[in-house]
C-alpha cells in the first residue's frame, strides 16, 4: 500500500468517526470538561466555553432517551445472572430518564421554558438519575468481569499444554475483559463527575477535580467509539 493509499484509508476512518453524532458529542464533552478544569469554577473565557459547550451538547442528545428505552424492553443474553439483568435494566431506566429530563433542562436554558426554578430542580433530578445509572454500570461491569475471569481460568486449564495467547477464543475473552475494564474505569470516573456536578462533596470534588475526571472519561469515550481499522489484504 502506497503512502497516498494509507493516508486515504486513515482519512476515511476519520470521516467515518466524525460522522457519528455520538463521537461529536464526546469530543464536545472533552472540550466542556477541559474548560471546567481550566476555569476551576471562576468566571472567564474557560467558564463561558464550559457553559456554551454544555448547552450545545444537549442538542446532540435530543430524543436519545429512546436508545436506552429500547434496551430496557429488549431481551437480555441467555445465561446472564438475574442480579446482573436487574442492574442492567435499572441502568437503562435511569439513563433513559436522565436523557428525557435533560431535554427539559435544554428548553429552560434556552429560554423556551421560562420557569428557571423548576428547570434547576429537573436538572438536579436528571443528574441523580445519571449518578444512579453510572453506579449500576459499575456494578454490572464488576459482575461481568468476574464471570469473564472465571471462564478464562477454566479455559486456561484446558490450554495448559499450549500457548493460550494463540487460542482465538482466549484472545477474544481477553479483549472483552480489557473492554469491560475500561468501561468500569469510565463508569467510576462518571460517578465522581456526577458527585461534582451535584456538589455533594464540594470540598473534595471541586470544579477542577470534576473537570479532570470528566475530561479523562470523555477521552475514554472517544477511544471506545473509534472504528476498527480495515484489515489489509495479503496476497
Helices and strands as residue ranges (DSSP letters): H 3-18, H 21-39, H 45-60, H 65-73, H 82-109, H 116-158, G 164-166, H 168-198, H 207-224
